[in-house]
Amino acid sequence: MKRLILVSALGTLAVCSTLPAFAQSAVARLEPTKGNVASGTVTFTQKGDKVSVEARVSALIPGGHGFHIHEKGDCSSRDGMSAGGHFNPTAKPHGNPGVPDHHTGDMPMLVADASGNASLSMELGGMTIGSGATDIVGRALIVHKDPDDYTTQPTGNSGARVACGVIAKS
């Protein structure tokens, strides 16, 4: 009887170890800063060593908008400045997220259509959800007024902050 229970327990353990781990996920609900109307939702899902990002933002001025994770999870100031600077735990220069050396918080630019709607769907490396030095949970997500030039240090010359949301585990 003991042998049967042991074999059964080992079999259950073997089956459970082959199941995929629960994917960590987080969400930021973007709210407008003073004098702006932009809002939206951004979801983040850990997929191995990458994070899948799905963004939907509305009421933007048509064209490009800088889009960054900032160091503090604080959207309490009317201008979004309480979120601090870009999230940069690896001390890299600001840059395009498509190149190896860039802030952890550097994201692809949002591009709003003629109706002011922007969407983004992609996977990014260099960040995590729920653990480690590059954990984005509890940080702020900012949409800027202007395009990111990916060159100007340390911000990309993206202008004012038009929307802010805190990234929270979901």
C-alpha positions as CSV (number, residue, x, y, z in Angstrom):
1,M,0.0,0.0,0.0
2,K,2.8,2.4,0.9
3,R,4.6,1.6,-2.4
4,L,1.4,2.3,-4.3
5,I,1.0,5.7,-2.6
6,L,4.6,6.6,-3.2
7,V,4.4,5.6,-6.9
8,S,1.2,7.6,-7.3
9,A,2.7,10.7,-5.6
10,L,5.8,10.5,-7.8
11,G,3.6,10.2,-10.9
12,T,1.6,13.2,-9.9
13,L,4.8,15.2,-9.3
14,A,6.2,14.2,-12.7
15,V,3.0,15.4,-14.4
16,C,2.8,18.7,-12.5
17,S,6.5,19.5,-13.3
18,T,5.7,19.3,-17.1
19,L,2.9,21.8,-16.9
20,P,3.7,25.4,-17.9
21,A,4.3,27.8,-15.0
22,F,1.7,30.5,-14.3
23,A,2.7,33.5,-16.4
24,Q,3.2,36.6,-14.4
25,S,1.2,39.5,-15.7
26,A,0.7,43.2,-14.8
27,V,-1.5,46.1,-16.0
28,A,-1.2,49.9,-16.1
29,R,-4.4,52.0,-16.5
30,L,-3.3,55.3,-18.0
31,E,-5.0,58.5,-16.8
32,P,-4.5,62.0,-18.3
33,T,-2.3,64.5,-16.6
34,K,-3.6,68.1,-16.0
35,G,-4.8,69.7,-19.3
36,N,-4.7,66.4,-21.2
37,V,-7.3,63.8,-22.2
38,A,-5.2,60.7,-23.2
39,S,-6.0,57.5,-21.5
40,G,-5.6,53.8,-22.0
41,T,-4.6,50.3,-20.8
42,V,-1.3,48.5,-21.1
43,T,-0.9,44.9,-20.2
44,F,2.4,43.1,-19.6
45,T,2.9,39.3,-19.6
46,Q,6.1,37.5,-18.8
47,K,7.0,35.0,-21.6
48,G,10.3,33.3,-20.7
49,D,13.0,36.0,-20.8
50,K,10.8,38.5,-22.6
51,V,7.8,40.5,-21.6
52,S,4.8,40.8,-24.0
53,V,3.4,44.3,-24.1
54,E,-0.2,45.1,-25.4
55,A,-1.1,48.8,-25.3
56,R,-4.2,50.7,-26.3
57,V,-4.2,54.4,-25.8
58,S,-6.8,57.0,-27.0
59,A,-7.2,60.8,-27.3
60,L,-3.7,61.5,-28.3
61,I,-2.5,64.1,-30.9
62,P,-1.9,62.2,-34.1
63,G,1.7,61.2,-34.6
64,G,4.5,59.8,-32.4
65,H,4.7,59.8,-28.6
66,G,7.5,58.8,-26.3
67,F,6.5,55.9,-24.1
68,H,8.5,54.9,-21.1
69,I,8.5,53.1,-17.8
70,H,9.6,55.5,-15.0
71,E,11.4,54.7,-11.8
72,K,8.7,55.7,-9.3
73,G,5.1,54.3,-9.1
74,D,3.7,57.7,-8.4
75,C,1.3,59.5,-10.6
76,S,0.1,61.9,-7.9
77,S,1.5,65.2,-9.4
78,R,-0.7,66.9,-11.9
79,D,2.1,67.0,-14.5
80,G,3.3,63.4,-14.0
81,M,6.7,64.5,-12.7
82,S,6.2,62.5,-9.5
83,A,7.0,59.4,-11.5
84,G,10.7,60.4,-11.6
85,G,13.1,59.6,-14.5
86,H,13.2,56.6,-16.7
87,F,13.6,53.2,-15.0
88,N,17.3,52.4,-15.5
89,P,18.5,49.8,-13.0
90,T,21.3,48.6,-15.4
91,A,22.8,52.1,-15.8
92,K,22.6,52.1,-19.6
93,P,22.1,55.2,-21.9
94,H,18.7,56.1,-23.2
95,G,18.0,54.5,-26.6
96,N,15.9,52.6,-28.9
97,P,14.6,49.3,-27.3
98,G,15.6,47.5,-30.5
99,V,19.3,47.9,-29.7
100,P,21.1,46.2,-26.8
101,D,22.2,49.3,-24.8
102,H,19.1,51.2,-23.5
103,H,17.2,51.9,-20.3
104,T,15.0,49.1,-19.0
105,G,12.2,51.6,-19.2
106,D,12.7,52.5,-22.9
107,M,9.7,51.4,-24.9
108,P,8.8,51.6,-28.6
109,M,7.2,54.8,-29.6
110,L,3.4,55.0,-29.6
111,V,2.1,56.3,-33.0
112,A,-1.5,57.7,-32.9
113,D,-3.6,57.6,-36.0
114,A,-5.7,60.5,-37.3
115,S,-8.3,59.7,-34.7
116,G,-5.8,59.9,-31.9
117,N,-5.7,56.1,-31.2
118,A,-2.5,54.2,-30.7
119,S,-1.9,50.5,-30.2
120,L,1.3,48.5,-29.7
121,S,1.9,44.8,-29.5
122,M,5.4,43.4,-29.1
123,E,7.8,41.5,-26.9
124,L,10.7,43.3,-25.1
125,G,13.7,41.9,-23.3
126,G,15.6,43.3,-20.4
127,M,12.6,43.6,-18.0
128,T,10.8,41.2,-15.7
129,I,7.4,41.0,-13.9
130,G,7.4,40.2,-10.2
131,S,11.1,39.7,-9.4
132,G,14.7,40.9,-9.8
133,A,16.4,44.2,-10.4
134,T,14.5,44.8,-13.6
135,D,11.0,44.2,-12.2
136,I,8.6,46.7,-13.6
137,V,5.8,46.1,-11.1
138,G,5.2,49.2,-9.0
139,R,6.8,51.6,-11.6
140,A,4.9,54.3,-13.5
141,L,4.2,54.1,-17.2
142,I,4.3,57.5,-19.0
143,V,3.0,58.6,-22.4
144,H,4.8,61.8,-23.6
145,K,3.5,64.6,-25.8
146,D,6.3,64.4,-28.4
147,P,8.1,61.7,-30.3
148,D,11.2,60.0,-28.8
149,D,14.4,60.8,-30.7
150,Y,16.1,57.9,-28.9
151,T,19.3,60.0,-28.8
152,T,18.9,62.9,-26.4
153,Q,20.1,61.8,-22.9
154,P,18.6,60.8,-20.6
155,T,15.0,61.3,-21.9
156,G,14.8,61.2,-25.7
157,N,13.4,64.8,-25.8
158,S,9.9,63.5,-25.6
159,G,8.3,66.5,-24.0
160,A,5.5,66.8,-21.4
161,R,3.9,63.8,-19.8
162,V,0.3,63.5,-21.1
163,A,-0.7,60.3,-19.3
164,C,0.5,58.3,-16.3
165,G,-0.4,54.9,-14.8
166,V,1.2,52.6,-12.2
167,I,2.0,49.1,-13.2
168,A,0.3,46.6,-10.9
169,K,0.4,42.9,-10.8
170,S,-2.8,41.3,-12.2
